[in-house]
């Protein structure tokens, strides 16, 4: 073990001392890739996944392309949450190697997502289909629409006793750092 105390060449040792959690979109599921493809197909625009910097990006693009509020919301709901569309998303590159290592070592990290509970069924279906050994109890999904998603994540990270969290959204990562004692691993494209 290193002098830093948290770096080790023995992951079994590290994860025996540190409880890890994962975000869903952009960490577990490569959702941004399919949302980007959908935006290209529906709106005929050139875009890459890193262009999506706001959660309501799809809705905003739809509005600029002449969609009314209701239709813009429907486009957003379809691209982010429709199970038939969501199921085309692959696990994030490299995730299955890490996931299988966890499962083979008896580690079942929670997936803490700020997706709303009305999307629980579609998110669970994706997880069961794509993540070998996934257990329903691993999915922690937001149930209170009054609480901002990043605050929900921080609250659940504290409640679950997680001290390592993998996140892809810088704003949410910052709030997790501000409101928890967890180390944050920030993924970036």
C-alpha positions in Angstrom: 0.0 0.0 0.0 1.3 3.4 -0.8 2.1 6.3 1.5 -1.1 8.0 0.3 -3.1 5.3 2.0 -5.7 4.9 -0.7 -3.6 3.7 -3.6 -2.8 0.0 -3.8 -1.8 -2.5 -6.4 -4.2 -4.9 -4.7 -7.8 -3.9 -5.6 -9.1 -6.6 -3.2 -7.5 -4.7 -0.3 -8.7 -1.3 -1.5 -12.3 -2.5 -1.9 -12.3 -4.3 1.4 -11.7 -0.8 3.0 -13.6 1.4 0.6 -17.3 1.1 -0.5 -17.8 2.2 -4.1 -20.8 3.4 -6.0 -21.5 4.3 -9.6 -23.6 6.8 -11.5 -25.8 5.4 -14.3 -25.8 7.7 -17.3 -22.3 8.2 -18.6 -20.6 5.9 -16.1 -22.6 2.6 -16.2 -24.5 3.1 -19.4 -23.1 4.9 -22.5 -26.4 6.7 -22.8 -24.8 9.9 -24.2 -23.8 8.0 -27.3 -27.4 6.9 -28.2 -28.8 10.3 -27.2 -26.2 11.9 -29.6 -27.2 9.4 -32.4 -30.9 10.3 -31.8 -30.2 14.0 -32.0 -28.4 13.5 -35.2 -31.2 11.4 -36.7 -34.1 13.5 -35.5 -32.7 17.0 -36.0 -30.0 16.3 -38.6 -27.3 18.1 -36.6 -23.6 17.4 -36.2 -23.0 16.7 -32.5 -20.7 14.6 -30.4 -21.5 13.2 -26.9 -19.4 15.8 -25.1 -21.6 18.6 -26.6 -24.3 17.5 -24.2 -23.4 19.7 -21.2 -26.9 20.3 -19.8 -29.4 17.8 -18.7 -32.2 19.3 -20.8 -30.0 19.7 -23.9 -32.4 17.5 -26.0 -35.4 19.6 -25.0 -33.4 22.8 -25.8 -32.3 21.5 -29.2 -35.9 20.5 -30.0 -37.2 24.0 -29.1 -34.6 25.7 -31.4 -35.8 23.4 -34.2 -39.4 24.6 -33.8 -40.8 22.0 -31.5 -43.4 23.2 -29.0 -42.8 22.7 -25.3 -44.8 19.5 -25.1 -43.2 17.9 -28.2 -39.7 19.0 -26.9 -40.4 17.3 -23.6 -41.5 14.2 -25.5 -38.3 14.1 -27.5 -36.3 14.4 -24.4 -38.2 11.7 -22.6 -37.9 9.4 -25.6 -34.1 9.8 -26.1 -33.2 9.5 -22.4 -35.8 7.1 -21.0 -37.7 5.0 -23.5 -36.8 1.4 -22.8 -36.7 0.4 -26.5 -34.3 3.3 -27.2 -32.4 3.1 -23.9 -31.7 -0.6 -24.4 -29.7 0.2 -27.5 -27.1 1.9 -25.2 -24.1 -0.2 -24.4 -22.4 -0.4 -21.1 -19.7 2.4 -20.9 -16.5 1.2 -22.5 -14.5 -0.8 -20.0 -17.3 -1.0 -17.5 -18.0 -4.7 -18.0 -14.4 -5.7 -17.2 -14.7 -3.8 -13.9 -18.2 -4.9 -13.2 -17.3 -8.6 -13.7 -14.3 -8.2 -11.5 -16.6 -6.8 -8.8 -19.2 -9.6 -9.1 -16.5 -12.2 -9.1 -15.1 -10.8 -5.9 -18.6 -10.5 -4.2 -18.8 -6.8 -4.5 -22.1 -5.4 -5.7 -21.7 -1.6 -5.9 -24.9 0.5 -5.8 -25.8 2.5 -8.9 -27.0 5.8 -7.6 -28.9 7.8 -10.2 -30.8 11.0 -10.2 -33.2 9.6 -12.7 -36.7 9.9 -11.4 -38.6 6.8 -10.0 -41.0 6.8 -13.0 -38.0 5.5 -15.0 -37.1 2.8 -12.5 -38.6 0.0 -14.6 -36.7 0.9 -17.8 -33.5 1.5 -15.9 -33.8 -1.8 -14.1 -34.5 -3.6 -17.4 -31.3 -2.2 -18.9 -29.3 -3.2 -15.8 -30.7 -6.8 -15.8 -30.0 -7.1 -19.5 -26.5 -5.6 -19.7 -24.9 -6.2 -16.3 -24.2 -9.8 -15.4 -25.0 -10.6 -11.7 -26.9 -7.3 -11.2 -29.3 -7.3 -8.3 -32.4 -5.1 -8.1 -31.3 -3.8 -4.7 -28.2 -2.2 -6.4 -30.3 0.4 -8.1 -30.8 3.5 -6.0 -33.1 5.9 -7.9 -34.5 9.2 -7.0 -38.0 9.2 -5.5 -38.4 12.9 -4.5 -38.8 15.3 -7.4 -38.4 18.2 -5.0 -34.8 17.4 -4.3 -32.2 18.4 -6.9 -30.4 15.3 -8.4 -27.0 16.2 -7.2 -28.2 16.7 -3.7 -30.0 13.4 -3.9 -26.8 11.7 -4.9 -24.8 13.3 -2.1 -27.6 12.3 0.4 -27.6 8.7 -0.8 -23.8 8.5 -0.8 -23.8 9.5 2.8 -26.7 7.2 3.7 -25.1 4.2 2.0 -21.7 4.9 3.6 -20.0 5.1 0.2 -16.5 6.6 0.3 -15.8 6.3 -3.4 -18.1 7.4 -6.2 -17.6 7.3 -10.0 -19.4 10.3 -11.6 -19.2 11.8 -15.1 -20.9 15.2 -14.5 -18.5 17.9 -13.1 -21.3 19.8 -11.3 -22.6 16.7 -9.6 -19.0 15.6 -8.7 -18.4 19.0 -7.1 -21.5 18.7 -5.0 -20.6 15.2 -3.9 -17.2 16.5 -2.8 -18.9 19.4 -1.0 -21.5 17.4 0.8 -19.9 14.0 1.5 -16.5 12.6 2.6 -16.4 10.4 -0.5 -13.6 10.4 -3.0 -14.9 11.1 -6.5 -13.5 9.6 -9.6 -14.6 11.9 -12.5 -14.9 10.3 -15.9 -14.4 12.5 -18.9 -14.7 12.1 -22.7 
